[in-house]
Amino acid sequence: MKLVQPVIYVLSVQLFGLAVLMLLCAVFGFFHAGPAAEGFVISSAMTLFVSGTLYFATRQPQVPPLSRRQAFLLTTVSWIGICVFAAIPFIVTNSVATVTDAVFEAVSGITTTGSTVMTDLDSADRAILLWRSGLQWIGGLGIVIMAIMLLPFLRVGGMQLFHTERIDRSERIVARPIQLARSIVGIYLVLTVACMVAYDMAGMDAFDAVNHAMTTVSTAGYSTRDASIGYYPQPAVLWVGIVFMIAGALPFAVYIAAVQGRPAALFTDPQIRLFVPALLAWGLVLGIWLSVTSDLPFEVAFRHALFSVTSIITTTGLVSTDYSAWGPFAAGVFLVIMFVGGCAGSTTGAVKIYRWQVLLIILRSFLGRMVMPSRIYSLSYGGRHVTEEVVVSVLAFLAVFAGSLAVFTLLLAATGLDLVTALSAAGSAISNVGPGLGTTIGPAGTFASLPDSAKWLLCAAMLLGRLEVFTVLVLFLPGFWRQ
């Protein structure tokens, strides 16, 4: 009980916040005379009841700092609990057909994956559309705070490389400076508002601008339109999307450094120095390919190619056009870059740039030792020594990530999905990308037609990928519960 009680207490507070957001959507629904407003009131009441019950059952005169084990448990329990209760409005308002679909939509939203089972979005209730976007926005903010403030101290896949200078390693998990959280929230709000204004100026209507700003900055991908961003013909809309998807994929620790008077960090960070040029290079290659093979003007081809590449690499999942029709080469490119991800400490999913960089450093050292065994190689990244602990954690993460991809692919294939759909669905879910490949779950499709068993598997994969794999797997160790 000592292990679980503080975790349930924190979860009760989080559920209270979720209930408040439901009430805000209810107010919005009543203001717009939408039929979903009453459903949000009911959903909020249910969530408040559970929140209050858990709060009074677990409250203490003084909440002690969380231990490392409790931090692991809280991370997983919080995300699962919030996903479950976030699904209630979809059920109560009959926005989806089944409980499975409701949970899938909520998990996809909170994990900022963006895979959807909903259709006819253009005519959907606006309160529900706002709820979907809001889930992704708070999910993106949650993963940034978790990545910067928690994961580095839990040794998850080398994330300890990115602890901020303002955090003392000797402090306990919940004793992080409140100023850091405020800085993250402030920067996140500024980016969101700037994106909203830019979308509005580019030609979106106000409601769409608000929703797409939330799902762009959070690199999440839900849209208010069946055609996603492609609904808007203005080229400026795509360029705004490209800029702010990249902004959401940059490390927030660098933004904090820039605000504190070190703007050069935006140009000297080793992740950014690889991420942005690599993204532009892939966009250029695919733009040339598309221009040559489809007879599109290069500017149009490059714009759509760069938008699509940015959307997939940053694990956003917004769609400007059906890129599955671009041919096998383009499909191969998208399958590969699906696993790249953005920078550590950002809203993105997938493997992330720094792990690939560390892997290349390790490979270079290994090959060098094959040629000159007596030479001493010092591994460094961004001016920091890469310790053996970081090497092991990065290699372990990549191995478990690849193993998880293989397992989920096989399990999805066992539900009756073809290999392309199974592989791309598993990759999309673990990487939190959104759309997969093929006619069923590709950029022009949805996940609605998948069997329920496949949807539950994908929910597990989305959560596993969002929580950096190890954070969840450690809970299955018998020793975790015996200590």
Secondary structure as GFF3:
##gff-version 3
##sequence-region A 1 483
A	DSSP	alpha_helix	5	31	.	.	.	ID=ss1
A	DSSP	alpha_helix	37	58	.	.	.	ID=ss2
A	DSSP	alpha_helix	68	86	.	.	.	ID=ss3
A	DSSP	alpha_helix	88	92	.	.	.	ID=ss4
A	DSSP	alpha_helix	99	110	.	.	.	ID=ss5
A	DSSP	three_ten_helix	121	123	.	.	.	ID=ss6
A	DSSP	alpha_helix	126	149	.	.	.	ID=ss7
A	DSSP	three_ten_helix	151	154	.	.	.	ID=ss8
A	DSSP	three_ten_helix	159	162	.	.	.	ID=ss9
A	DSSP	alpha_helix	178	202	.	.	.	ID=ss10
A	DSSP	alpha_helix	206	217	.	.	.	ID=ss11
A	DSSP	three_ten_helix	228	231	.	.	.	ID=ss12
A	DSSP	alpha_helix	235	249	.	.	.	ID=ss13
A	DSSP	alpha_helix	252	259	.	.	.	ID=ss14
A	DSSP	alpha_helix	265	268	.	.	.	ID=ss15
A	DSSP	alpha_helix	270	294	.	.	.	ID=ss16
A	DSSP	alpha_helix	298	313	.	.	.	ID=ss17
A	DSSP	three_ten_helix	323	326	.	.	.	ID=ss18
A	DSSP	alpha_helix	328	337	.	.	.	ID=ss19
A	DSSP	alpha_helix	353	371	.	.	.	ID=ss20
A	DSSP	beta_strand	380	381	.	.	.	ID=ss21
A	DSSP	beta_strand	384	385	.	.	.	ID=ss22
A	DSSP	alpha_helix	388	414	.	.	.	ID=ss23
A	DSSP	alpha_helix	419	431	.	.	.	ID=ss24
A	DSSP	alpha_helix	438	441	.	.	.	ID=ss25
A	DSSP	alpha_helix	452	466	.	.	.	ID=ss26
A	DSSP	alpha_helix	470	473	.	.	.	ID=ss27
A	DSSP	three_ten_helix	474	476	.	.	.	ID=ss28
A	DSSP	alpha_helix	478	482	.	.	.	ID=ss29
###
